[in-house]
């Protein structure tokens, strides 16, 4: 795909302007799933711009993935520098540098809000050449995992902005969460929700780690089973639930569960599948131990671009998309699948998550 694009651009634009470095801006906008690139798509509109320096500068301004992500975020709403920094998870100085370059090339408009500036991409105000160039870049990058992650984080930022506006008029009500946490801790809401579970259920936590869920579920279920292949994790879990006689712990691989067929009402994979080399086998095992009315709950990471995060966490995968996970679940015997992206918490530093329920 990159070779096809390079040849197309070289044959139609670059011999005129002698600007081979400008290829970078378009190559970054490629996605391997797209069709063969047709250089006439942009050349027919860009040729009306007779200033080669401006064209080269515009191509160069789109040569960084972060700037392309910024363009996606600013098409449709105005955002502050700190908003963009929070969504992109980049330093404000880095975001400001990208905004400066995009503004200088005429992509963005800004207006002052207090001591800060809001930025926005007004596509309808761009000249025809810029419109065509952005149309191509947007089409080729809109399915990037990073762009999808940004959209989810933007929802959180916009929600917080709206909530802050309400809090301005609510007075002391804005301190209620802090007050409740100081006096009653952070587990009150979780305890209330867990109490809605059927007290006769048997629940298996597959990949239980240090037992945080076991501690929560033990008091409200008949029997809770924790399975993990790490001896150190199980040691921490054992100490955590030592007073709960209905909690059992097993050291085993999730691809060969030490549980009887049709023996549990629900199974939970909480941040587990991203560490599993053979996801299909684990899902089939989960299906085997569930009874006919049983359900599997999966919480894990959405597709992302952060290879450094994957290595740091020791994970084998870069997240799961809805289509992929649904196929894996269907192939494992699950026929009813619900998939829902979770809105990231404001202080969360990792990729966005999803919750899926399968039966």
N, C-alpha and C positions, 0 to 999 in steps of 0.2 A: 504493500500500500504506500509506504513512504517513498519507494523507488518510483512508483507510478506518478506520485504527486511531484516529486523532484523533476522528473522528465517533463511533466506537463508545464510546470512553471518556467523551467529554463527555456522551453521552446517558445513560450508566448510572451513572457514579461521580461525576464532577466537579461536576455541579450540586448534589449533596448536600453535598460538602465544600468547594466553592469553592477548588479546588486545581489550577488549570490548569497550573502549573509542574511538577506531578507527572507530566505526560505525557512529559517528557524520559526518565524511567527506562524506559518501555516502548518509546518510539520508537527508542532506541539498540539495543533488542533485536530490531529487525526485520531480516529478510532478504528481498530482493525476490523470491526464489524461493518463498517460503512462500505458503500459501493465504490467502484473505481472513480478516482477524481477526474473531473472535467475542467481544465483550466479556463475554458471559455466562459464558465459560470461567473467568475469574478472579473475576467478580463473585459468582458463586454461593458461592464459598468465602470471598472476602474480606469479604463483608457480615457474616459472623459476628463480625468484629472491629469493635466499636462505637466504637473510639477513632480519630477521623479523623486526629489528629496523628500517631499511630503509622503509619497507612497511608501518609500523605503522606511521612513520614520514610523509610519503607522504599522507596517508589517513588524518592525522591530518591537514596537510597544506591546504586541500580542505574543511575543516570543517567550513569555514566562507563564507557567501554569497558574501561579498565584494571581497574576493580573487577569487571566481569563476567568478565574473563579470570582474575582471581584466584579467583573463585568456582569456575570450571571446574577450576582446578589443585588447589584444596583439597577438592574433593569426591572422597573416596576415599583421601586420604593427608594426613599432617601435614607441614608444611614450615616451615622457619625463614625469617626475613625475608631473610637473605642468599641463601637458595635461590631465593625468589621474585624477588628483584632480578636474579639471574643469568638466570633463565628469561625474565623479562619484559624484560630489558635496560633497566631503569629504575634511578634512584638509590635507595638504601636508604631515604632520607628520604621519598621519594615513596611507596614501597611501604608504609612504616610509617604514613603519613598515611591511605592507603586502608584499611589493616587496622584502624586505629583507628575509622574511620567504620563499617565493616562490623561490627566487634565491638560498637560502641555500639548498633547497630540489631538486635542479636541474631542476626546471620547466622553468626558464627563463635564457636568456643570456642578457648581457648588454655591451654597449660600450660607451666611453666618447665622448661627444659632447660639446666642450668648457669646461665650469666648471660644466656641468651637465652630466647625464647618460641617455641613451636611453635603453629601455627594450623591449624585444620581446620574444614571445613563438614560438620556432622552433619545430614543432611537429615531423618533420622527423629526428631530432637529438636526440629525446628521446629514451630510451631503450624500449623494447617491452612491459614490464610490465606497464611503465608509459604511453605509447601510449594507451594501453587498458583502463587504469583507466581514462585517460582524455576523451577518446571516450565515455565512459559511462557517465561521469559527463557532458560533452558537450551536449549529446543527451537529458539528463534529465532536463537541465536548459536552453536550447536555446529558449524556449517559455516563459520564465519568463518575466512579464511586465517590470521589472527593466532592463533586458538585452536589450529589445526593446527600452526603453528610452535612454539607454547608446549609442546605435547605432545612434540614431538621434543626440544626442549631439556630438558624435564623428565626424559626418559629418560637424558640425559647426566648430569644432576645426581644422580639416584638411583643411577646406575651408579658415579659417583665416590664417593658416600657409602658404598656397599657396598665399593668397592675400598679406601677409606681404613680401613675396619674391618679388612680383611684385613692391610693394611700395618702396622697397629699391632702385630700378632703376628709380622710377617715380619722385623722388625729392619732390617738394612742393605739388604735386598732392595728397599726403597722408593727407594733412591738409584740403582738400576741404570740407569734411563733417562737420568738426568742424566749419569752416568759414561760411558755409551756415547756420548752426544752429544758430551761434552767431548773424548773420545779419538778418535772415529771419524766425527763429523759426523752430519747428518740424512738423508743420501741412501743409507745402507747398505741399509735395508729395501726402498726403491724399486728399487735396483739388483738386489737378489736376485729380486724379483718380475718385473722386466722381462726377466731372463734366461730366464724360462719361455716367452717368445715364440719362435715359429718363426723361425730365422735366415734363412730364404729369403723371408720376407714383404716386401712393399712396403706401407708405411703412410703415409697422408696425414693431416697435422694441419691441419684446416680452421679457420682463424682462429688461427694459431700464435703470434701475439703476439711476445714477445721470445725465443721458442725454448726454453723450459724443457723441454718434452716432447721436442723434437728432440734436445736434448743427451742426454737419457736413452735415447732409442730408437736413436739412431745406431749405437752400438757393438754392438747385438744384432740388427739387422735388415739385410737386403741393401740396401734403399733406403728413405729417409725423405724425404717431400715436405712442405714447409711452404708454406701459402698464406695470405696476409693482404693486405688492401687498404691498410694503413698503411705508408707508406714509412719512417717513424721506427721502428715496431715491427720491420720487417724489417731495418733497419740494426743494431738491437741483437741480433736473432737471428743475423744474418750474422757478427757479431763473436764471438758465443757458440759457434758451431759451425764456425769457420773451419778447424779442423784435421780435420774429419770430411768426407772426400771423397765419401761416399755420401749426403750430405744436400743436397737441392736446395730453393731458395727461389723462389717466384713471387709477384709483386704482382698480385693480381687480385681481382675480386668473387666471393664464394662462390656467387652465382647463375649464374656462367658460368666454371666451373673450367677451367683450361688443361691438362686431363688427358684422356687417351684413355679411351674407354668400356671397361669391364671390365679396368681396368689396376691396381687396387690390391686387396690382401687385407683391409685394414681402414682405416676412416676414423674420425677422432676430432674431435668438436666439444666442446672444453673451455671452458666459460663463453663460448660464442659466440652461441648462438641468441637470447639476451636482447637482443643488439644488432642483430639482423637484422630489417629491416622486412617482408620477405617470406619467412617461415620455410618455407612449402610449396615454393617454388622451390629453396631451398637443399637441402632434404631430397631432392627429386627429382634434383638434381645429384649429391648424395652417392650415391644409389642407382645412378645411371648409371655412375659411375666404379668402383664395386665389382664384383668378379667374382662368379660364381654362388654361391660359398661365402663371400663377403665379409660383414663385419659392421660396423655403425656403432655407435660408443660415444658417448653424449652425457652430459656432466655439466653441470648447470645449476641454476638456482634454483627452488625450490618456490614456489607462490603465496604472496605476502606482502602486507602492508598499508603498507609503508614507502615512501611517495612521495618523501620526502626522499632516501632511499638511491638510488632509481631515477634521480632527477635528478642526484645527485652522481656516479653512475657512468656517466651518459650512456646508459642503457639504454632500449630502446623498449617493454619489456614488464615486467609485475609477476610474472614467473615462469610456470611451466608445471605444470599438474596432470596426473595420470596419464591421465585420460580424454581430455583435450585432446591431449596429445602422442601417445598411441596412435592417435587418429583421424588426426592429421597424418601419422604414419608409415605407417599403412595406406593412406591416400590417395596416398602417394608411392611405393607399391610394396613396402613392407616387410610381411611377413606374420607374422613372429615377433617379438614385442616383450616385453621384460622391463623392469620399472620398479621401482626400489628407492630409497626415501628413505635418505639418509645421516645417521648420527648426528652432530650438530654437534660439532666439537672444543671443548674447554672454553674456550679463549681466543678463539674465533671471534666476531667482532662483526657479521657480516653475516647475512642470512637463511639458513635451512637449505637444503641441496642435495639433489639426487637423482642417481642414475646409471641410465641406460637403455641396453640393448643391443638392437639390431634387426638382423634378417636378412631 
